[in-house]
Amino acid sequence: MPNLRLINCWIVTLVCAVLLAATGLAAQATQTSTEDDQTELAVTVYNSNVALVRDVRRVKLPAGTFDLRYMDIAAAVNPATVHIASVSAPKDLSVLEQNYEYDLLSPQKLLQKYVGKELTLVRLVSENNSTKEVPVKATLLAYNEGPVWKVGDQIITGMGADRFIFPTVPENLYSKPTLVWMLNNQKAGEHTVEASYLTNQINWNSDYVLTVAADQKVADLNGWVTVVNNSGTAFKNAQLQLVAGELHRVYPQRDMAMEGRAMKAMAAPAAPQFAEEGLSEYHLYTLDRRTNINNNQSKQISLLASTGVAIEKVFEVNGQNFYYHNRYRPGQPFKDPVNVRIKFKNSKENSLGIPLPAGTVRVYQGDSKGRVQFIGEDKIDHTPKDETLDLLIGNAFDVVTERKQTDYVALGPSSFELAFEVAIRNHKAEPITVTVNEPIGGDWRMIDSTFKWEKSAAFAARFTVPVAANGESILKYRVRVRWE
């Protein structure tokens, strides 16, 4: 008679195998895809330290359930944003699981994974004026504050080795960050698959060079974009797109600030290489060629090159309430700095007219020998077309102002008259015009002024004061103010 016990065991084993295969828990075949399989790569970088990567590959896949190891991805990938699909046969390929493996291969990781296993320690021993290698078979019992070995019947700590020999690499260690999908494929063959994900640690910013002509009425504006890639991988032959705008994101409770700073270039750029278009409430800049973005690299690409931009140089004094009384030297005037600003309109008629991403504008001007010198810089926000840029580049050396309050009269319980005097001395060889912005509180009315003025806001007046070369102008004004 047949052995019923053996038959029952065989039946149980068969049923378990069928159940495991049906639930996807049986051992799966593993496919590996690297950057050699890429047919298309696109990277869209946002100026908020994040990029969207679209990686298209041609991969030969078996039928049934299997694991696909997708290698050569960014180490800073956000696993929650990963998506894969078959472009060529979307109905045949479905995703059962996806994992981001970042337990990377290292000597320490190897030792940790080999706890409880045997490996070979190689020690260099000096003997008879020569050195030879002595291999020792040992089992690693623990690897906490240090390794604990078992050699034969002995337990040894503090035993060093010149090198370790591991028989194999554990399956759960990876040489580089890897996405692993458990896929189910209805038909074996080649698939064009597209993986997309967001990765951090890649950013871009804009830098501009404004070169002012000798007459200080026109300038050339050159723009650069700097892409900084610290994502942990290189993007080869990629279609690069940049998005400018204030993108709203949900951040985890940790610092997402970009590490590293872009290097600044001063070389003359070539013709603009980016095509610009609107994208929702943002602006998209697409590079007209493919490029390599290496890991741990700052790459600069020309954004624009405009000549003959009409500019206006403005001298500006901004008064403050506490300036009205000099508490350190009562009765003595208070000196205000004279800001130097450069203004120009971002319009097509002014040789510009494209949305300018936020960045730093560095201003240069030639000296008497034609050598270009740095004269200041300022940051700009995202600037749409037909808006005016207003750059503060420093304070005037040869223009001096002195302010003092000359009168204070109480007209009643809540009504007063106040008088001020602002002396402006110009030590330059050419005449200038200075804009004086004065804060005035309460319900006020201008009684008298020696120069043209306008009410620039409910709490401010703006005066336009011409000053002759090597001359002086004195602005005097009187206001009546009522406080309730």
Helices and strands as residue ranges (DSSP letters): H 4-22, E 29-33, G 35-37, E 38-46, E 50-61, E 64-70, G 79-81, E 83-86, E 93-101, H 107-113, E 118-127, E 130-143, E 147-151, E 154-157, E 163-165, E 178-185, E 189-200, E 202-212, E 218-229, E 235-244, E 274-279, E 282-293, E 297-310, E 312-318, G 321-324, E 334-336, E 339-345, G 348-350, E 359-366, E 372-380, E 388-395, E 399-410, E 415-426, E 432-439, E 443-449, E 453-457, E 460-467, E 472-482
